Amino acid sequence: MRGTAKGKSRPKDRRAQILRTAATLFHDRGYHGVGVDEIAAALGISGPALYRHFRGKHDLLWHAIDSGMAAFEAVRSDDLDTWLDAMVTVGLDGRDFGALWQREVRNLNEPERAEFRRRLRHNAERTAELLRGRRPDLGEDDARLLAWAITAVVGSPAHHHATPENYPVLLRAMVARVAGSESLIATVSSPRPALSQPRRASTREALLAAATRLFSRYGFAGVSNDDIGAAVGVTGPTLYKHFASKTEILTAALNRGDEALKLALDRALSRSADPPHALAEVVTFYVDFATHHPDLIGVLISEVTHLPAEERQANRRRQRQYVAEWTRLLRQGRPALSEPEALAVVHCALTVINDLVRLPLAHTRADLTQELTDLALEILHAWPPPPFGGSPSAKPVTVSRAEDGIRRGGSSGC
């Protein structure tokens, strides 16, 4: 048959196979790191055979993102528990799509981006509506922020490869903890002060800060040297007086973020007497760092794929080592957790923090650092569930506000 190996018929689900393979490769290597021929080769077909189903790589990206979104939109229920069960199922069945939404939507054209964001907001608004039906104590903004946190929990499997045997139950337990959390119920109405852009002591620092901001918002591939220079009032060629290339700027930004987190981790560990308090300290420092450097968090999450291979591997190794410290502390305090369970839980907490600090709605919160710290600790203690007769709402150990002024906007540990 035409386009197939001799003696073999074309699979009826070939289009779906292509989408799944493309989504996986885009997830692992980034949109710009994958060619159409590579996607075809991974399926054992030719490039022309792939073009019978899709017009090109951009068309593949759009349909991969669209199919993932359509799976959520297919959920129909007026019952919160049924709705959340379905979200968990969709999140685990399409683990690659969460990373595409986070990282690759910027490669769509503007109408496609607007369409995707409208649909994603609609899904979150529906979750918020069901939450308020169950919890009339929630204000509109509180419910919306919890809904986005739930969306982050469901998307968290896209950021790691651990697969606990009980993953559906574990992920559902973390969703339930977020849905029932009181951490994001605002007690004050005044917004927190907007983060200012401080004047930099040197042109090099100004260029690095501007590039970090632009990379986070538009992606490494979508930003030129001229864009970076214009952001600080210099010409593009001025950049070469301070950096050899745009890639060197990205490397410097990523290394700076990694080093800041390592220093904060070391400080947290040095001032803690036992693993539970050490974990609480680590979470506190991380949330403070993330809320004050959301653009750098965005770059750490999304732009590593643009590094040269050796540097990319080194960066990912450092990130795995950082996550491993969280996992070690969590398991020391909760030995019933298996290694895959602990890793999944840690990635869930980190994803919620990383997503919410970059959400415009979160900028209206007067005490976002405290709220996110409490919510992350709740997630970290959502599994295993309490023994029979235990209180499901029991709070995990935290660092008191008297012990650590950072939670109320005090000095940063980073």
C-alpha positions as CSV (number, residue, x, y, z in Angstrom):
1,M,0.0,0.0,0.0
2,R,1.1,3.5,-0.7
3,G,3.3,5.1,2.1
4,T,3.6,1.9,4.1
5,A,6.0,-1.0,4.4
6,K,5.3,-3.9,2.0
7,G,2.7,-6.2,3.4
8,K,1.7,-3.8,6.2
9,S,-1.4,-1.6,6.3
10,R,-1.4,1.9,7.6
11,P,-2.6,2.0,11.2
12,K,-6.0,3.6,11.6
13,D,-4.8,5.8,14.5
14,R,-1.7,7.0,12.6
15,R,-2.6,10.7,13.1
16,A,-2.9,10.2,16.9
17,Q,0.4,8.3,16.9
18,I,2.1,11.2,15.1
19,L,0.7,13.7,17.6
20,R,1.8,11.6,20.6
21,T,5.3,11.2,19.2
22,A,5.6,14.9,18.4
23,A,4.4,15.9,21.8
24,T,7.0,13.6,23.4
25,L,9.9,14.9,21.3
26,F,8.8,18.5,21.8
27,H,8.7,17.8,25.5
28,D,12.1,16.2,25.7
29,R,14.0,18.5,23.3
30,G,12.0,21.6,22.7
31,Y,10.1,22.7,19.6
32,H,13.2,24.2,18.0
33,G,15.3,21.1,18.7
34,V,13.1,18.7,16.7
35,G,12.6,18.4,12.9
36,V,9.7,16.8,11.1
37,D,11.9,14.1,9.6
38,E,13.0,13.1,13.2
39,I,9.3,12.8,14.2
40,A,8.6,10.7,11.2
41,A,11.7,8.5,11.8
42,A,10.6,7.9,15.4
43,L,7.5,6.4,13.9
44,G,9.2,4.4,11.2
45,I,7.6,6.4,8.4
46,S,8.8,8.9,5.8
47,G,8.5,12.7,5.9
48,P,6.0,12.7,3.0
49,A,3.9,10.2,4.9
50,L,3.7,12.5,7.9
51,Y,2.7,15.4,5.6
52,R,-0.4,13.5,4.6
53,H,-1.7,14.3,8.0
54,F,-0.1,17.6,9.0
55,R,1.1,20.6,7.0
56,G,4.4,21.0,8.9
57,K,6.0,21.3,12.3
58,H,3.9,24.3,13.4
59,D,0.7,22.5,12.4
60,L,1.9,19.6,14.5
61,L,2.5,21.8,17.5
62,W,-0.9,23.4,17.3
63,H,-2.7,20.1,17.0
64,A,-0.7,18.5,19.8
65,I,-1.6,21.4,22.1
66,D,-5.2,21.5,20.8
67,S,-5.7,17.7,21.4
68,G,-4.4,18.0,25.0
69,M,-6.8,20.9,25.7
70,A,-9.7,19.0,24.0
71,A,-9.2,16.2,26.5
72,F,-9.9,18.5,29.4
73,E,-12.8,20.1,27.5
74,A,-14.4,16.7,27.0
75,V,-15.0,16.5,30.8
76,R,-18.6,17.3,31.6
77,S,-19.8,17.3,35.2
78,D,-21.5,19.5,37.7
79,D,-19.9,17.5,40.6
80,L,-16.6,18.7,41.9
81,D,-15.2,15.3,42.8
82,T,-16.1,13.8,39.4
83,W,-14.6,16.9,37.7
84,L,-11.3,16.5,39.6
85,D,-11.1,12.8,39.1
86,A,-11.4,13.4,35.3
87,M,-8.7,16.1,35.4
88,V,-6.3,13.7,37.1
89,T,-7.0,11.1,34.5
90,V,-6.4,13.5,31.6
91,G,-3.2,14.8,33.3
92,L,-1.7,11.4,33.6
93,D,-2.8,10.1,30.2
94,G,-1.3,13.2,28.5
95,R,1.8,13.8,30.6
96,D,3.7,15.6,27.8
97,F,1.0,18.2,27.1
98,G,1.6,20.1,30.4
99,A,5.1,20.9,29.3
100,L,3.9,22.0,25.9
101,W,1.5,24.4,27.5
102,Q,4.2,25.8,29.8
103,R,7.0,26.1,27.3
104,E,5.9,25.9,23.6
105,V,2.7,27.9,23.4
106,R,4.8,30.9,22.6
107,N,5.8,29.3,19.3
108,L,2.2,29.5,18.1
109,N,0.9,32.5,16.2
110,E,-1.0,35.1,18.0
111,P,-4.6,33.9,17.1
112,E,-3.6,30.4,18.2
113,R,-2.1,31.6,21.5
114,A,-5.2,33.7,22.2
115,E,-7.4,30.8,21.5
116,F,-5.4,28.4,23.7
117,R,-5.4,30.9,26.6
118,R,-9.1,31.5,26.3
119,R,-9.8,27.8,26.6
120,L,-7.4,27.3,29.4
121,R,-8.9,30.1,31.4
122,H,-12.4,28.7,30.7
123,N,-11.3,25.4,32.2
124,A,-9.9,27.1,35.3
125,E,-13.0,29.2,35.7
126,R,-15.1,26.1,35.6
127,T,-13.0,24.5,38.3
128,A,-13.3,27.7,40.4
129,E,-17.1,27.7,40.0
130,L,-17.3,24.1,41.2
131,L,-15.0,25.0,44.1
132,R,-17.2,27.8,45.2
133,G,-20.2,25.6,45.0
134,R,-18.6,23.2,47.5
135,R,-16.9,26.0,49.5
136,P,-19.0,29.2,49.8
137,D,-16.4,30.6,52.1
138,L,-14.1,31.2,49.1
139,G,-14.0,34.6,47.4
140,E,-13.8,34.8,43.7
141,D,-10.1,35.4,43.5
142,D,-9.4,32.8,46.1
143,A,-11.3,30.2,44.2
144,R,-9.6,31.2,40.9
145,L,-6.1,31.0,42.4
146,L,-6.9,27.5,43.9
147,A,-8.3,26.5,40.5
148,W,-5.0,27.4,38.9
149,A,-3.1,25.6,41.6
150,I,-5.2,22.5,40.8
151,T,-4.3,22.9,37.2
152,A,-0.6,23.0,38.1
153,V,-1.0,19.8,40.2
154,V,-2.6,18.0,37.3
155,G,0.1,19.2,35.0
156,S,3.0,18.4,37.3
157,P,3.6,14.9,35.9
158,A,4.9,16.6,32.7
159,H,8.0,17.8,34.7
160,H,9.5,14.4,35.7
161,H,9.6,10.7,34.7
162,A,8.8,9.1,38.1
163,T,5.7,6.8,37.9
164,P,4.6,5.5,41.3
165,E,2.4,2.5,41.1
166,N,-0.3,4.4,42.9
167,Y,0.1,7.6,40.9
168,P,-3.6,8.2,40.1
169,V,-4.5,7.9,43.8
170,L,-1.4,10.0,44.9
171,L,-2.1,12.8,42.4
172,R,-5.8,12.8,43.4
173,A,-4.8,13.2,47.1
174,M,-2.7,16.2,46.2
175,V,-5.6,17.7,44.2
176,A,-7.9,17.1,47.1
177,R,-5.4,18.8,49.5
178,V,-5.3,21.9,47.3
179,A,-9.1,22.0,46.8
180,G,-9.6,21.9,50.5
181,S,-6.7,24.2,51.4
182,E,-7.3,27.4,53.4
183,S,-3.8,28.7,52.6
184,L,-5.1,30.9,49.7
185,I,-8.0,32.5,51.5
186,A,-7.2,36.2,51.6
187,T,-7.3,37.8,55.0
188,V,-6.5,41.3,53.6
189,S,-7.7,43.1,50.5
190,S,-4.7,45.3,49.7
191,P,-2.4,44.0,46.9
192,R,1.3,43.4,47.5
193,P,3.7,46.1,46.3
194,A,4.7,45.6,42.7
195,L,8.2,44.3,42.1
196,S,10.3,47.2,40.9
197,Q,13.2,46.9,38.4
198,P,16.2,48.2,40.3
199,R,18.9,50.2,38.5
200,R,21.9,48.0,37.7
201,A,25.4,48.9,38.6
202,S,26.8,48.0,35.2
203,T,25.7,47.6,31.6
204,R,26.5,43.9,31.8
205,E,24.1,43.4,34.8
206,A,21.4,45.4,33.1
207,L,21.7,43.3,29.9
208,L,21.5,40.1,31.9
209,A,18.4,41.3,33.8
210,A,16.7,42.4,30.6
211,A,17.5,39.2,28.8
212,T,16.2,37.1,31.6
213,R,12.9,39.0,31.5
214,L,12.6,38.8,27.8
215,F,13.6,35.1,27.6
216,S,10.9,34.3,30.2
217,R,8.2,36.1,28.4
218,Y,9.0,35.4,24.7
219,G,11.4,32.5,24.7
220,F,15.0,32.4,23.8
221,A,14.3,31.9,20.1
222,G,11.9,34.8,20.1
223,V,14.3,37.4,21.4
224,S,17.1,39.1,19.4
225,N,20.3,40.8,20.5
226,D,18.6,44.1,19.4
227,D,15.6,43.4,21.6
228,I,18.0,42.9,24.6
229,G,20.0,46.0,23.8
230,A,16.8,48.2,23.3
231,A,15.5,47.1,26.7
232,V,18.4,48.9,28.4
233,G,18.8,51.7,25.9
234,V,21.9,50.4,24.0
235,T,22.4,49.0,20.5
236,G,22.5,45.3,19.9
237,P,26.2,45.2,19.0
238,T,27.0,46.6,22.5
239,L,26.0,43.2,23.8
240,Y,29.2,41.7,22.4
241,K,31.3,43.9,24.7
242,H,29.9,41.9,27.6
243,F,28.9,38.5,26.2
244,A,30.2,36.4,23.4
245,S,26.7,35.5,22.3
246,K,23.1,35.3,23.2
247,T,23.6,31.7,24.3
248,E,26.3,33.0,26.8
249,I,23.7,35.3,28.3
250,L,21.3,32.4,28.7
251,T,24.0,30.3,30.3
252,A,24.9,33.1,32.7
253,A,21.2,33.5,33.8
254,L,20.7,29.8,34.3
255,N,23.9,29.4,36.3
256,R,23.0,32.4,38.4
257,G,19.6,30.9,39.2
258,D,21.1,27.5,40.0
259,E,23.8,29.0,42.3
260,A,21.3,31.2,44.2
261,L,19.1,28.2,44.9
262,K,22.1,26.1,46.0
263,L,23.2,28.8,48.4
264,A,19.7,29.1,49.8
265,L,19.5,25.3,50.2
266,D,22.8,25.2,52.0
267,R,21.7,28.0,54.4
268,A,18.4,26.3,55.1
269,L,20.1,23.0,55.9
270,S,22.6,24.6,58.2
271,R,20.0,26.3,60.4
272,S,17.7,23.3,60.9
273,A,17.8,20.7,63.6
274,D,15.8,18.0,61.9
275,P,14.5,17.0,58.4
276,P,10.9,18.3,58.8
277,H,12.1,21.8,59.8
278,A,14.9,21.7,57.2
279,L,12.3,21.0,54.5
280,A,10.1,23.8,55.8
281,E,13.1,26.1,55.6
282,V,14.0,25.0,52.1
283,V,10.4,25.6,50.9
284,T,10.3,29.0,52.6
285,F,13.5,30.1,50.9
286,Y,12.5,28.7,47.5
287,V,9.1,30.5,47.6
288,D,10.8,33.7,48.6
289,F,13.2,33.4,45.7
290,A,10.5,32.5,43.2
291,T,8.2,35.3,44.2
292,H,11.0,37.8,43.9
293,H,12.5,36.4,40.7
294,P,9.5,35.0,38.6
295,D,11.3,35.7,35.3
296,L,14.3,33.7,36.3
297,I,12.1,30.9,37.4
298,G,10.5,31.0,34.0
299,V,13.9,30.7,32.3
300,L,15.0,27.9,34.6
301,I,11.9,25.9,33.6
302,S,11.6,26.7,29.9
303,E,14.8,27.6,28.3
304,V,17.3,24.9,29.2
305,T,16.7,23.1,25.9
306,H,18.5,26.0,24.1
307,L,21.8,25.4,25.8
308,P,24.6,23.4,24.0
309,A,24.4,19.7,24.8
310,E,27.2,19.6,27.4
311,E,25.9,22.7,29.3
312,R,22.3,21.5,29.0
313,Q,23.2,18.1,30.6
314,A,25.2,19.9,33.4
315,N,22.3,22.2,34.1
316,R,19.8,19.4,34.2
317,R,22.1,17.5,36.5
318,R,22.2,20.4,38.9
319,Q,18.4,20.7,38.8
320,R,18.0,17.0,39.6
321,Q,20.5,17.3,42.5
322,Y,18.4,20.2,43.9
323,V,15.2,18.3,43.6
324,A,16.9,15.3,45.2
325,E,17.6,17.3,48.3
326,W,13.9,18.1,48.7
327,T,13.1,14.4,48.1
328,R,15.7,13.2,50.7
329,L,14.3,15.6,53.4
330,L,10.8,14.6,52.6
331,R,11.5,10.9,52.9
332,Q,13.5,11.4,56.1
333,G,10.5,13.0,57.7
334,R,8.0,10.7,56.1
335,P,9.7,7.3,55.7
336,A,6.5,5.6,54.4
337,L,7.0,7.4,51.1
338,S,8.7,5.4,48.4
339,E,11.3,7.2,46.2
340,P,9.0,7.6,43.2
341,E,6.2,8.8,45.4
342,A,8.4,11.4,47.1
343,L,9.8,12.6,43.8
344,A,6.3,13.0,42.3
345,V,5.1,14.9,45.4
346,V,8.2,17.2,45.4
347,H,7.7,18.0,41.7
348,C,4.0,18.7,42.3
349,A,4.8,21.3,45.1
350,L,7.5,22.9,42.9
351,T,5.2,23.1,39.9
352,V,2.5,24.8,41.9
353,I,5.0,27.4,43.2
354,N,6.5,28.0,39.8
355,D,3.2,28.4,38.0
356,L,1.5,30.6,40.6
357,V,4.4,33.1,41.0
358,R,4.1,33.8,37.2
359,L,0.3,34.2,37.3
360,P,-0.9,37.8,37.0
361,L,-3.7,37.0,39.4
362,A,-1.1,36.2,42.1
363,H,0.3,39.7,41.9
364,T,-2.8,41.0,43.7
365,R,-2.1,39.0,46.8
366,A,-0.7,40.9,49.8
367,D,1.0,37.9,51.3
368,L,1.7,35.6,48.5
369,T,5.0,34.3,49.9
370,Q,3.3,33.1,53.1
371,E,0.3,31.7,51.2
372,L,2.5,29.7,48.7
373,T,4.8,28.4,51.5
374,D,1.8,27.1,53.4
375,L,0.2,25.6,50.3
376,A,3.4,23.9,49.2
377,L,3.9,22.3,52.6
378,E,0.3,21.1,52.5
379,I,1.0,19.4,49.2
380,L,4.2,17.8,50.5
381,H,2.2,16.3,53.4
382,A,-0.8,15.2,51.4
383,W,0.5,11.6,51.0
384,P,0.3,9.2,52.6
385,P,-3.1,10.1,54.0
386,P,-3.4,10.3,57.8
387,P,-4.2,7.1,59.6
388,F,-7.8,6.2,60.4
389,G,-9.1,8.6,63.0
390,G,-6.4,11.2,62.1
391,S,-7.2,14.7,61.1
392,P,-7.0,15.2,57.3
393,S,-6.6,18.9,57.9
394,A,-3.7,18.7,60.2
395,K,-1.0,21.2,59.3
396,P,2.6,20.1,58.6
397,V,5.5,21.5,60.5
398,T,6.2,25.1,59.5
399,V,8.8,27.7,60.4
400,S,7.1,30.2,62.7
401,R,6.9,33.8,61.6
402,A,8.8,34.8,64.7
403,E,11.6,32.5,63.7
404,D,11.8,33.6,60.1
405,G,10.8,37.1,59.0
406,I,11.2,36.1,55.4
407,R,7.7,34.9,55.4
408,R,6.4,38.4,56.0
409,G,8.7,40.0,53.5
410,G,11.8,40.1,55.6
411,S,15.3,39.6,54.4
412,S,15.8,37.1,51.7
413,G,17.9,34.0,52.2
414,C,18.9,34.0,48.5
